[in-house]
Amino acid sequence: MKPFHLAPRASVAPTLVGGLLGDPLLHIRLPRVGRSILFDLGAHDLSPRVAHQVTDACVTHAHLDHFAGFGWLLRSRMGVAKPCRVYGPPQLAHRVQAAVDAFTWNLVEDRGPRFQVTELDGDTLRSFLVTAGRSGPSVGSEHKTVRGLLWSEPSHVLRAVTLDHGIPVLAISYEETRHVSVRKERLEAACLPPGPWLAELKSRVLENRLDEPLRIPTGQLVLVRRLASDFLVEKPGQRIVYATDLADRAANRAALVGLARGADMLICEATFLHADRHVAGASYHLTARACAEIAAEAQVGLLVPFHFSRRYERRPEAIFSEVLSVFPRVLVPPAIRERLKVVMAEEDHASQ
């Protein structure tokens, strides 16, 4: 299926690159700062240009459909000096190293790709540096983390919890700590044009550099504090939680509900219908009903079910119908909406 663009707000543009049935990969694009964050690395057709913008990649686990796209990231980062941060469960650094070691690097010198790999093991974070052309991951720091914090910046944080899929897998949360937007009407009233200076203003506000001067298009130097008061407004940041490949166990539900409680968006696998729950149980996956029940308990703003089994390729509307029977706030792709209306109307008629 085609990519599924979720885009709840201009500052954060998430897309399920593989759609509902393809390999899992969530591309979170931050257009105002020209960077991208990836959740999972399934096979895909993203352009190399995207890879140059990737600063962080979170891998839930290393099953083939979640990690097959790592070769694209590796190939696209030739000549990129800054390491790409990669997060995942224990042993991920050795898997990244093995993928890098599959190739010969005798001519790259210092231009080879580098990856700063951080593994979450319980409440411990372990970091490693994997460098093309060098043997073995270099061991870095090890420290305790609070509430699964993987990485923090002035504008956002990444958190994770460990779930059970027969192996440890991560569910991940992207959280905007603060969201700053421009008061366009005030900008127009002051006859100031938009431009890079606004991005710099937002950046300094988010970094609390309020007493620094900033040059505006008129050539004047004005304190960031005054400019922020005149032209910016701060709103609550949004939170996007991503979870896939987890068994329907009480411990998994509790951990995921804790991570997702009150989130703006939960992107969660709904791999099988409830009628096929025996298959879901045997393969450590959720049913559509279980996915919806988790969303309801977590009281999320919007649910995006995905990672459907190929057995539903010709009737994905059946998954949405089951989800909607439990939880009402569901994002449905436009191509499925009309078919879903027919299914739900038939179900209503049958129940009367």
Rosetta blueprint (number, residue, H / E / L):
1 M L
2 K L
3 P L
4 F E
5 H E
6 L L
7 A L
8 P L
9 R E
10 A L
11 S L
12 V E
13 A E
14 P E
15 T E
16 L E
17 V L
18 G L
19 G L
20 L L
21 L L
22 G L
23 D L
24 P L
25 L L
26 L E
27 H E
28 I E
29 R E
30 L E
31 P L
32 R L
33 V L
34 G L
35 R E
36 S E
37 I E
38 L E
39 F E
40 D L
41 L L
42 G L
43 A L
44 H L
45 D L
46 L L
47 S L
48 P H
49 R H
50 V H
51 A H
52 H H
53 Q H
54 V E
55 T E
56 D E
57 A E
58 C E
59 V L
60 T L
61 H L
62 A L
63 H L
64 L H
65 D H
66 H H
67 F H
68 A L
69 G L
70 F H
71 G H
72 W H
73 L H
74 L H
75 R H
76 S H
77 R L
78 M L
79 G L
80 V L
81 A L
82 K L
83 P L
84 C E
85 R E
86 V E
87 Y E
88 G E
89 P L
90 P L
91 Q L
92 L H
93 A H
94 H H
95 R H
96 V H
97 Q H
98 A H
99 A H
100 V H
101 D H
102 A L
103 F L
104 T L
105 W L
106 N L
107 L L
108 V L
109 E L
110 D L
111 R L
112 G L
113 P L
114 R E
115 F E
116 Q E
117 V E
118 T E
119 E E
120 L E
121 D E
122 G L
123 D L
124 T E
125 L E
126 R E
127 S E
128 F E
129 L E
130 V E
131 T E
132 A L
133 G L
134 R L
135 S L
136 G L
137 P L
138 S E
139 V E
140 G E
141 S E
142 E E
143 H E
144 K E
145 T L
146 V L
147 R L
148 G L
149 L E
150 L E
151 W E
152 S E
153 E L
154 P L
155 S L
156 H E
157 V E
158 L E
159 R E
160 A E
161 V E
162 T E
163 L E
164 D E
165 H L
166 G L
167 I L
168 P E
169 V E
170 L E
171 A E
172 I E
173 S E
174 Y E
175 E E
176 E E
177 T L
178 R L
179 H E
180 V E
181 S E
182 V E
183 R L
184 K H
185 E H
186 R H
187 L H
188 E H
189 A H
190 A L
191 C L
192 L L
193 P L
194 P L
195 G L
196 P H
197 W H
198 L H
199 A H
200 E H
201 L H
202 K H
203 S H
204 R H
205 V H
206 L H
207 E L
208 N L
209 R L
210 L L
211 D L
212 E L
213 P E
214 L E
215 R E
216 I L
217 P L
218 T L
219 G L
220 Q L
221 L E
222 V E
223 L E
224 V H
225 R H
226 R H
227 L H
228 A H
229 S H
230 D H
231 F H
232 L E
233 V E
234 E E
235 K E
236 P L
237 G L
238 Q L
239 R E
240 I E
241 V E
242 Y E
243 A E
244 T L
245 D L
246 L L
247 A L
248 D L
249 R L
250 A H
251 A H
252 N H
253 R H
254 A H
255 A H
256 L H
257 V H
258 G H
259 L H
260 A H
261 R L
262 G L
263 A L
264 D L
265 M E
266 L E
267 I E
268 C E
269 E E
270 A L
271 T L
272 F E
273 L L
274 H H
275 A H
276 D H
277 R H
278 H H
279 V H
280 A H
281 G H
282 A H
283 S L
284 Y L
285 H L
286 L L
287 T E
288 A H
289 R H
290 A H
291 C H
292 A H
293 E H
294 I H
295 A H
296 A H
297 E H
298 A H
299 Q L
300 V L
301 G L
302 L L
303 L E
304 V E
305 P E
306 F E
307 H L
308 F L
309 S L
310 R H
311 R H
312 Y H
313 E L
314 R L
315 R L
316 P L
317 E H
318 A H
319 I H
320 F H
321 S H
322 E H
323 V H
324 L H
325 S L
326 V L
327 F L
328 P L
329 R L
330 V E
331 L L
332 V L
333 P L
334 P H
335 A H
336 I H
337 R H
338 E H
339 R H
340 L H
341 K H
342 V H
343 V H
344 M H
345 A H
346 E H
347 E H
348 D H
349 H H
350 A H
351 S H
352 Q L
